[in-house]
C-alpha cells in the first residue's frame, strides 16, 4: 500500500531529523563551554519547564503515575538520562556527522534487542537490511578503511554513541511494549506532552546523577553562564530537539505511519553534513557518503513494500 504525502506531513517529518542533526552540531559547538552531562541536565530541566503548562493535568493522575513508576523510570533513564548524555559526551571527541551516522544505524540495534529480549525475530529482508546498516556503521568506525577492521581502534566518542544507540533501541522497545494495564482501553493514555513530561521528570534523576558525578570527578570547566551563545544554544536544545521535534514526529508518524517515517529519520546524517560544513567548517569525506548510502539502503530493504 502506498501513502500519499501531503506537503504538511512531509514538513512535519522533515523537521525532527533536521532539529536532531542541529542538536549534534550544537553539542559540538558547546564543548569547552558547557560540560556534556551538565548540558544534558540543563536541556531537560528547561524542557520540563516548557512542558509543564501543557501537561500539568497529569498531576491529577497520581495513582497511575505511582503504579507506573518502574516503567517510567526505565523509559526516562534510557530516553532522557542515558541517550542524550552519552550523545553529548560522544561529541567531545567525535564529530556531529559521525554521531548522526551511527545514530542512523538504529534499525540494526532495534532488531537485535527485539530478538534477544522481546522474542521478535527478524525477517530475511530485515536481516539483510541490518547487515547493510551495520556495514554503514563499520564504514564510519573504520573511517572507510575496511582493511583496518582487524585492528580497529575506536574513537572514544564513537564508542559512547554506540552505547547510546543500543540504549535507545531498548527504550524504543519499552515504548512499544508498555505494561498491559497502561494500554487502552484499560488506561486512558496520557497526551504526548504529559507522557514526555513524565519521562523527563523521571529521567532527570539519572541526568542529575551523571551531572553530579561529572562535576565532582571530572575536570571540566564550569558552565559559561556569561555567554549569550550558551543561553541561545540551551534554548535551542530545549525547544527544538526536545519539544518541537517530538511533537512533529508524533504527528507525522500518526499521519503517514512509522515505515514512511523511517526514511525521513535517515535525513539526519545529510542534515548534519550540511550543518557541519556551514557551522564547523568540516568537509564530509567519501566514506561518509558511502556510509550514508549503506544505512539508507538497509532501512529501505528492511521495510520493503507492503501491499
VEXDORO-209343 format. One record per atom (N, C-alpha, C): x negated, y, z negated. Coordinates in steps of 0.1 Angstrom, whole numbers, padded with zeros to 4 digits, always signed. Example, Ala and Ser with C-alpha at 12.3 -4.5 7.8 and 13.67 -1.06 7.14 Angstrom:
// residues 2
-0132-0057-0078 -0123-0045-0078 -0132-0033-0078 -0128-0022-0071 -0137-0011-0071 -0129+0000-0079 
//
This chain:
// residues 307
-0008-0012+0000 +0000+0000+0000 -0009+0012+0000 -0006+0022+0009 -0014+0034+0009 -0007+0045+0002 -0014+0054-0003 -0009+0065-0011 -0012+0078-0004 -0002+0086-0001 -0004+0099+0005 -0007+0109-0006 -0019+0116-0004 -0023+0125-0015 -0018+0139-0011 -0012+0146-0020 -0008+0160-0017 -0021+0168-0021 -0022+0180-0015 -0033+0189-0019 -0034+0191-0034 -0022+0192-0041 -0023+0195-0055 -0029+0183-0063 -0025+0171-0059 -0030+0159-0065 -0045+0157-0062 -0049+0160-0050 -0064+0160-0047 -0072+0169-0055 -0066+0181-0057 -0073+0191-0066 -0074+0186-0080 -0063+0180-0085 -0063+0175-0099 -0073+0165-0101 -0076+0156-0091 -0085+0145-0093 -0100+0149-0089 -0101+0161-0082 -0114+0166-0079 -0120+0174-0090 -0112+0181-0098 -0117+0189-0109 -0124+0181-0120 -0119+0170-0124 -0127+0163-0135 -0141+0159-0132 -0144+0153-0120 -0158+0149-0118 -0166+0162-0116 -0161+0173-0111 -0168+0185-0110 -0172+0190-0123 -0162+0190-0133 -0164+0195-0146 -0174+0186-0154 -0173+0173-0152 -0182+0164-0159 -0196+0165-0153 -0197+0167-0140 -0211+0169-0135 -0217+0182-0140 -0208+0193-0141 -0213+0205-0147 -0217+0203-0162 -0210+0194-0169 -0214+0191-0183 -0228+0186-0184 -0232+0177-0174 -0245+0172-0174 -0256+0183-0172 -0252+0192-0162 -0262+0203-0159 -0263+0212-0171 -0252+0216-0177 -0252+0225-0188 -0260+0219-0200 -0258+0206-0202 -0266+0199-0213 -0281+0200-0210 -0285+0199-0198 -0299+0201-0194 -0304+0215-0196 -0295+0225-0193 -0299+0239-0195 -0301+0242-0209 -0294+0235-0218 -0294+0239-0233 -0305+0232-0240 -0313+0223-0233 -0324+0217-0240 -0334+0228-0246 -0337+0227-0258 -0345+0236-0265 -0337+0248-0272 -0325+0249-0268 -0316+0260-0274 -0306+0254-0284 -0301+0242-0281 -0291+0235-0290 -0296+0221-0290 -0299+0215-0302 -0302+0201-0303 -0291+0192-0298 -0294+0181-0291 -0283+0173-0284 -0272+0168-0293 -0275+0164-0306 -0265+0159-0314 -0256+0171-0319 -0263+0182-0322 -0255+0194-0326 -0246+0199-0315 -0251+0198-0302 -0243+0202-0291 -0230+0193-0290 -0232+0180-0292 -0220+0171-0291 -0210+0175-0302 -0215+0177-0314 -0207+0180-0326 -0199+0194-0323 -0206+0204-0319 -0200+0217-0317 -0190+0216-0305 -0193+0208-0295 -0184+0207-0284 -0170+0202-0288 -0170+0192-0297 -0158+0186-0301 -0151+0193-0312 -0159+0200-0320 -0152+0209-0330 -0144+0220-0323 -0150+0226-0313 -0143+0236-0306 -0132+0231-0298 -0133+0218-0292 -0122+0212-0285 -0111+0209-0294 -0114+0205-0307 -0103+0202-0316 -0095+0215-0320 -0103+0226-0321 -0096+0239-0324 -0087+0243-0312 -0091+0240-0300 -0083+0243-0288 -0071+0234-0287 -0072+0221-0291 -0061+0212-0290 -0051+0214-0301 -0055+0219-0313 -0046+0219-0325 -0033+0226-0322 -0033+0238-0315 -0020+0244-0313 -0011+0236-0304 -0016+0227-0295 -0009+0218-0286 -0004+0205-0293 -0011+0201-0303 -0009+0188-0309 -0006+0188-0324 -0002+0199-0329 +0000+0200-0344 +0011+0190-0349 +0020+0187-0340 +0032+0179-0344 +0028+0165-0348 +0015+0160-0343 +0011+0147-0347 +0009+0146-0362 +0008+0157-0369 +0007+0157-0384 +0019+0151-0390 +0030+0152-0383 +0043+0146-0388 +0043+0131-0388 +0034+0125-0380 +0034+0111-0378 +0023+0104-0386 +0022+0108-0399 +0012+0104-0408 +0012+0088-0409 +0024+0082-0412 +0023+0067-0413 +0017+0060-0401 +0020+0064-0389 +0015+0058-0377 +0000+0060-0377 -0005+0072-0380 -0019+0076-0380 -0027+0067-0390 -0021+0066-0402 -0027+0058-0412 -0028+0043-0408 -0018+0038-0402 -0018+0024-0398 -0028+0022-0387 -0029+0032-0378 -0038+0030-0366 -0052+0035-0369 -0056+0038-0381 -0069+0044-0383 -0081+0036-0378 -0081+0022-0380 -0092+0015-0375 -0094+0016-0360 -0082+0015-0353 -0082+0017-0338 -0087+0031-0334 -0081+0041-0341 -0085+0055-0338 -0100+0058-0341 -0105+0052-0352 -0119+0053-0355 -0128+0047-0344 -0123+0036-0339 -0131+0029-0328 -0132+0037-0316 -0120+0041-0311 -0120+0049-0298 -0126+0063-0300 -0125+0068-0312 -0131+0081-0315 -0146+0080-0315 -0151+0069-0321 -0165+0067-0322 -0172+0065-0309 -0166+0056-0301 -0171+0053-0288 -0169+0064-0277 -0157+0070-0278 -0154+0080-0268 -0159+0094-0270 -0159+0098-0283 -0163+0111-0287 -0177+0111-0294 -0179+0102-0303 -0191+0103-0311 -0203+0097-0304 -0201+0086-0296 -0213+0079-0290 -0216+0084-0276 -0206+0083-0267 -0209+0086-0253 -0215+0100-0251 -0208+0110-0256 -0213+0124-0253 -0226+0127-0260 -0228+0121-0273 -0240+0124-0280 -0252+0118-0272 -0250+0105-0267 -0261+0099-0260 -0264+0105-0247 -0253+0111-0240 -0255+0118-0228 -0263+0130-0230 -0260+0138-0240 -0268+0150-0242 -0283+0146-0246 -0284+0135-0254 -0298+0131-0258 -0305+0126-0246 -0298+0119-0236 -0305+0115-0224 -0310+0127-0216 -0303+0138-0216 -0306+0149-0208 -0319+0156-0213 -0324+0153-0225 -0336+0159-0230 -0348+0154-0221 -0347+0142-0216 -0358+0137-0208 -0354+0133-0194 -0341+0130-0191 -0337+0127-0178 -0331+0139-0171 -0326+0137-0159 -0321+0148-0151 -0306+0146-0150 -0298+0157-0147 -0284+0156-0146 -0280+0146-0134 -0288+0146-0124 -0285+0137-0113 -0286+0123-0117 -0297+0119-0124 -0298+0105-0128 -0287+0101-0138 -0284+0110-0147 -0274+0108-0157 -0260+0105-0150 -0256+0113-0141 -0244+0111-0134 -0244+0099-0125 -0255+0096-0119 -0256+0084-0110 -0254+0071-0119 -0261+0071-0130 -0260+0059-0139 -0245+0058-0145 -0240+0070-0147 -0226+0070-0152 -0216+0065-0141 -0220+0067-0128 -0211+0062-0118 -0212+0047-0116 -0221+0040-0124 -0221+0025-0124 -0211+0019-0133 -0202+0027-0138 -0193+0023-0148 -0185+0010-0145 -0181+0008-0132 -0174-0005-0129 -0182-0017-0132 -0195-0017-0131 -0203-0029-0135 -0201-0032-0149 -0202-0022-0158 -0201-0025-0172 -0186-0028-0176 -0177-0022-0169 -0163-0025-0171 -0160-0040-0169 -0166-0045-0158 -0164-0060-0155 -0170-0068-0166 -0183-0065-0169 -0190-0073-0179 -0183-0073-0193 -0179-0061-0198 -0173-0060-0211 -0159-0067-0210 -0152-0066-0199 -0139-0072-0198 -0140-0087-0198 -0151-0092-0191 -0153-0107-0191 -0157-0113-0204 -0167-0106-0210 -0173-0111-0223 -0164-0109-0235 -0157-0099-0236 -0149-0095-0248 -0134-0096-0247 -0129-0095-0234 -0114-0094-0233 -0109-0105-0224 -0117-0114-0219 -0112-0126-0212 -0107-0122-0198 -0111-0111-0192 -0107-0107-0179 -0118-0110-0169 -0116-0120-0161 -0126-0125-0152 -0125-0118-0138 -0136-0113-0133 -0136-0105-0120 -0133-0114-0108 -0127-0108-0098 -0126-0115-0085 -0139-0115-0078 -0139-0122-0066 -0151-0122-0058 -0154-0108-0053 -0144-0101-0049 -0146-0087-0044 -0151-0078-0055 -0146-0080-0067 -0151-0072-0078 -0165-0075-0082 -0169-0088-0081 -0183-0092-0084 -0192-0086-0073 -0188-0087-0060 -0197-0081-0050 -0198-0066-0052 -0187-0059-0056 -0188-0045-0059 -0197-0042-0070 -0196-0051-0081 -0205-0049-0092 -0220-0050-0088 -0223-0060-0080 -0237-0061-0075 -0242-0049-0067 -0233-0044-0059 -0237-0032-0052 -0239-0020-0061 -0230-0018-0071 -0232-0008-0081 -0244-0010-0089 -0247-0022-0093 -0259-0025-0100 -0272-0021-0092 -0271-0024-0079 -0282-0021-0070 -0284-0006-0070 -0273+0002-0071 -0274+0016-0072 -0281+0021-0085 -0277+0014-0096 -0283+0018-0109 -0298+0015-0108 -0302+0003-0103 -0316-0001-0103 -0324+0009-0094 -0317+0014-0083 -0324+0023-0075 -0327+0036-0082 -0318+0040-0091 -0321+0052-0099 -0332+0049-0109 -0331+0038-0116 -0341+0035-0127 -0355+0033-0121 -0356+0027-0109 -0369+0025-0103 -0374+0036-0095 -0366+0047-0094 -0369+0058-0085 -0370+0054-0071 -0363+0044-0067 -0363+0039-0053 -0374+0029-0050 -0383+0026-0059 -0394+0017-0057 -0390+0003-0062 -0382-0005-0054 -0377-0017-0059 -0388-0027-0063 -0400-0026-0057 -0411-0034-0060 -0416-0033-0074 -0412-0022-0080 -0416-0019-0094 -0407-0026-0104 -0397-0033-0100 -0388-0039-0109 -0395-0049-0119 -0406-0055-0114 -0413-0065-0122 -0419-0058-0134 -0424-0046-0133 -0430-0039-0144 -0424-0026-0146 -0411-0025-0144 -0404-0012-0146 -0405-0006-0160 -0407+0006-0161 -0408+0013-0174 -0396+0024-0174 -0387+0022-0183 -0375+0030-0183 -0379+0044-0188 -0374+0055-0182 -0374+0068-0188 -0365+0067-0200 -0369+0073-0211 -0361+0072-0223 -0347+0077-0221 -0345+0088-0214 -0332+0094-0211 -0323+0084-0204 -0329+0077-0194 -0321+0067-0186 -0316+0056-0195 -0324+0051-0205 -0320+0041-0214 -0309+0045-0223 -0310+0058-0228 -0299+0063-0236 -0286+0063-0228 -0287+0067-0215 -0275+0068-0207 -0269+0054-0204 -0277+0044-0202 -0272+0031-0200 -0264+0026-0213 -0269+0029-0224 -0262+0025-0237 -0249+0033-0238 -0249+0045-0234 -0237+0053-0234 -0226+0048-0225 -0231+0043-0213 -0221+0038-0203 -0215+0025-0208 -0223+0017-0214 -0217+0004-0220 -0207+0007-0231 -0211+0017-0239 -0201+0021-0250 -0189+0027-0244 -0190+0034-0233 -0178+0040-0227 -0169+0029-0221 -0175+0019-0215 -0168+0007-0210 -0160+0001-0221 -0166-0001-0233 -0159-0007-0244 -0147+0002-0248 -0150+0015-0249 -0140+0025-0252 -0128+0024-0243 -0131+0023-0230 -0120+0022-0220 -0111+0010-0221 -0118-0002-0225 -0110-0014-0227 -0101-0013-0239 -0106-0006-0249 -0098-0003-0261 -0086+0005-0258 -0088+0015-0249 -0077+0023-0245 -0066+0015-0237 -0071+0005-0229 -0062-0003-0221 -0056-0014-0229 -0062-0018-0240 -0057-0028-0249 -0054-0023-0263 -0046-0014-0265 -0043-0009-0279 -0035-0020-0286 -0034-0019-0300 -0026-0029-0307 -0012-0029-0302 -0005-0040-0302 +0008-0042-0297 +0018-0032-0303 +0017-0029-0315 +0026-0020-0322 +0025-0006-0318 +0013-0003-0311 +0011+0011-0306 +0017+0013-0292 +0021+0002-0286 +0026+0003-0272 +0041+0005-0272 +0046+0013-0262 +0061+0014-0261 +0067+0000-0257 +0079-0003-0261 +0088+0006-0269 +0086+0005-0284 +0077-0003-0289 +0075-0004-0303 +0071+0009-0310 +0064+0017-0302 +0060+0030-0308 +0061+0041-0297 +0066+0052-0300 +0067+0063-0291 +0053+0069-0290 +0047+0068-0278 +0034+0072-0276 +0031+0087-0279 +0020+0090-0284 +0016+0103-0286 +0013+0110-0272 +0015+0123-0272 +0012+0131-0260 -0003+0131-0257 -0007+0135-0245 -0021+0135-0242 -0029+0143-0252 -0023+0155-0256 -0030+0164-0265 -0031+0158-0279 -0020+0152-0283 -0020+0146-0297 -0030+0134-0298 -0030+0125-0287 -0039+0114-0288 -0054+0119-0286 -0056+0129-0278 -0070+0134-0277 -0075+0140-0290 -0065+0147-0296 -0069+0154-0309 -0072+0143-0319 -0064+0133-0320 -0067+0122-0330 -0080+0115-0327 -0083+0112-0314 -0096+0107-0311 -0108+0116-0315 -0105+0129-0312 -0116+0139-0316 -0118+0140-0331 -0108+0140-0338 -0109+0141-0353 -0116+0129-0359 -0113+0117-0354 -0119+0105-0359 -0134+0104-0353 -0136+0109-0341 -0149+0108-0335 -0158+0118-0341 -0153+0129-0347 -0162+0139-0354 -0169+0133-0366 -0164+0122-0372 -0171+0116-0383 -0185+0111-0378 -0185+0103-0366 -0197+0098-0360 -0206+0109-0355 -0199+0119-0348 -0207+0130-0343 -0214+0138-0354 -0206+0140-0365 -0212+0148-0376 -0223+0140-0383 -0222+0127-0384 -0233+0119-0390 -0245+0119-0381 -0244+0118-0368 -0255+0119-0359 -0262+0133-0359 -0254+0143-0360 -0260+0157-0361 -0267+0159-0374 -0262+0153-0385 -0269+0154-0398 -0282+0147-0398 -0282+0135-0392 -0295+0127-0391 -0305+0135-0383 -0300+0140-0372 -0309+0148-0363 -0315+0160-0370 -0307+0167-0378 -0311+0179-0385 -0321+0176-0396 -0320+0164-0402 -0329+0161-0413 -0341+0153-0409 -0340+0146-0398 -0351+0137-0394 -0360+0142-0383 -0353+0147-0372 -0359+0152-0360 -0363+0166-0361 -0374+0170-0354 -0379+0183-0355 -0374+0192-0343 -0361+0194-0342 -0356+0202-0332 -0355+0217-0337 -0356+0226-0328 -0354+0240-0332 -0339+0242-0335 -0336+0252-0343 -0322+0254-0347 -0314+0260-0335 -0301+0259-0336 -0292+0264-0326 -0295+0279-0323 -0297+0283-0311 -0299+0297-0307 -0286+0305-0307 -0281+0308-0319 -0268+0314-0321 -0268+0328-0315 -0280+0334-0314 -0281+0348-0309 -0279+0349-0294 -0279+0338-0287 -0279+0338-0272 -0265+0338-0267 -0261+0347-0259 -0248+0347-0253 -0247+0335-0243 -0258+0331-0237 -0257+0320-0228 -0253+0307-0236 -0258+0306-0248 -0254+0294-0256 -0239+0294-0259 -0234+0306-0263 -0219+0307-0265 -0211+0304-0253 -0216+0309-0241 -0209+0306-0229 -0209+0291-0226 -0221+0285-0228 -0222+0270-0225 -0213+0262-0234 -0212+0266-0247 -0204+0259-0257 -0189+0261-0253 -0185+0272-0248 -0171+0275-0244 -0168+0266-0232 -0178+0265-0223 -0176+0257-0211 -0174+0242-0214 -0183+0236-0223 -0182+0222-0225 -0170+0218-0234 -0165+0228-0242 -0153+0225-0250 -0140+0227-0241 -0140+0236-0232 -0128+0239-0225 -0127+0230-0212 -0138+0230-0204 -0138+0223-0192 -0138+0208-0193 -0150+0202-0196 -0151+0187-0197 -0143+0181-0208 -0140+0188-0218 -0133+0182-0230 -0118+0183-0230 -0112+0193-0224 -0098+0195-0224 -0092+0195-0210 -0097+0204-0202 -0091+0206-0188 -0093+0193-0180 -0105+0187-0181 -0108+0175-0173 -0099+0164-0177 -0097+0162-0190 -0089+0151-0195 -0074+0153-0190 -0069+0165-0191 -0056+0168-0187 -0054+0166-0172 -0063+0171-0164 -0061+0170-0149 -0063+0155-0145 -0072+0148-0151 -0074+0134-0148 -0062+0126-0151 -0056+0129-0163 -0043+0121-0166 -0032+0124-0156 -0030+0136-0152 -0020+0139-0142 -0023+0133-0129 -0036+0134-0125 -0040+0128-0111 -0038+0113-0111 -0042+0106-0122 -0040+0091-0122 -0026+0088-0122 -0017+0095-0130 -0003+0093-0130 +0003+0094-0116 -0002+0103-0108 +0005+0105-0095 -0001+0096-0084 -0014+0093-0084 -0020+0085-0073 -0024+0072-0078 -0025+0069-0090 -0030+0056-0095 -0045+0055-0098 -0049+0046-0107 -0063+0045-0110 -0072+0041-0099 -0067+0033-0089 -0075+0028-0078 -0080+0040-0070 -0071+0048-0066 -0074+0060-0058 -0083+0069-0066 -0080+0071-0079 -0088+0080-0088 -0103+0075-0089 -0106+0062-0087 -0119+0057-0089 -0128+0064-0078 -0123+0066-0066 -0131+0072-0055 -0134+0086-0059 -0125+0093-0065 -0128+0107-0069 -0138+0108-0081 -0137+0098-0090 -0147+0098-0101 -0161+0097-0096 -0164+0091-0085 -0177+0090-0080 -0182+0102-0072 -0174+0112-0072 -0179+0125-0067 -0189+0132-0076 -0189+0127-0089 -0198+0134-0099 -0212+0134-0095 -0218+0123-0090 -0232+0124-0086 -0234+0135-0075 -0225+0135-0065 -0227+0145-0055 -0226+0159-0060 -0216+0162-0069 -0215+0175-0075 -0227+0178-0084 -0232+0168-0091 -0244+0170-0099 -0256+0174-0091 -0258+0167-0079 -0269+0171-0070 -0267+0185-0065 -0256+0189-0061 -0254+0203-0056 -0256+0213-0068 -0251+0210-0080 -0253+0219-0091 -0267+0220-0095 -0274+0208-0095 -0288+0208-0098 -0297+0217-0089 -0294+0216-0076 -0301+0224-0066 -0298+0239-0069 -0286+0242-0072 -0282+0256-0074 -0287+0262-0087 -0286+0254-0098 -0289+0260-0111 -0303+0256-0117 -0308+0244-0113 -0320+0240-0119 -0332+0239-0109 -0329+0242-0096 -0339+0242-0086 -0344+0228-0083 -0337+0217-0087 -0341+0204-0083 -0336+0200-0069 -0345+0192-0063 -0342+0188-0049 -0338+0173-0049 -0326+0169-0046 -0323+0154-0045 -0333+0147-0036 -0337+0135-0041 -0346+0126-0033 -0338+0116-0025 -0345+0109-0016 -0338+0099-0007 -0332+0088-0016 -0339+0084-0026 -0334+0073-0034 -0321+0077-0041 -0319+0090-0044 -0306+0094-0050 -0295+0092-0040 -0297+0095-0027 -0287+0093-0017 -0284+0079-0015 -0295+0070-0015 -0293+0056-0014 -0285+0050-0026 -0288+0055-0038 -0281+0050-0050 -0266+0054-0049 -0264+0067-0045 -0250+0071-0044 -0242+0063-0034 -0248+0060-0023 -0241+0051-0013 -0238+0037-0018 -0248+0032-0025 -0246+0018-0031 -0235+0018-0041 -0235+0028-0050 -0225+0029-0061 -0211+0031-0055 -0209+0040-0046 -0196+0042-0039 -0192+0030-0032 -0201+0023-0025 -0197+0011-0018 -0193+0000-0027 -0199-0001-0039 -0195-0010-0049 -0181-0008-0054 -0178+0005-0056 -0164+0009-0060 -0154+0005-0049 -0157+0008-0037 -0148+0006-0026 -0145-0009-0024 -0156-0017-0025 -0154-0031-0023 -0146-0037-0035 -0149-0033-0047 -0142-0039-0058 -0127-0036-0058 -0123-0024-0053 -0109-0020-0052 -0102-0027-0041 -0108-0028-0029 -0102-0034-0018 -0090-0026-0014 -0081-0033-0006 -0068-0027-0001 -0057-0035-0006 -0048-0029-0014 -0036-0036-0019 -0025-0034-0008 -0018-0045-0006 -0007-0044+0004 +0007-0046-0003 
//
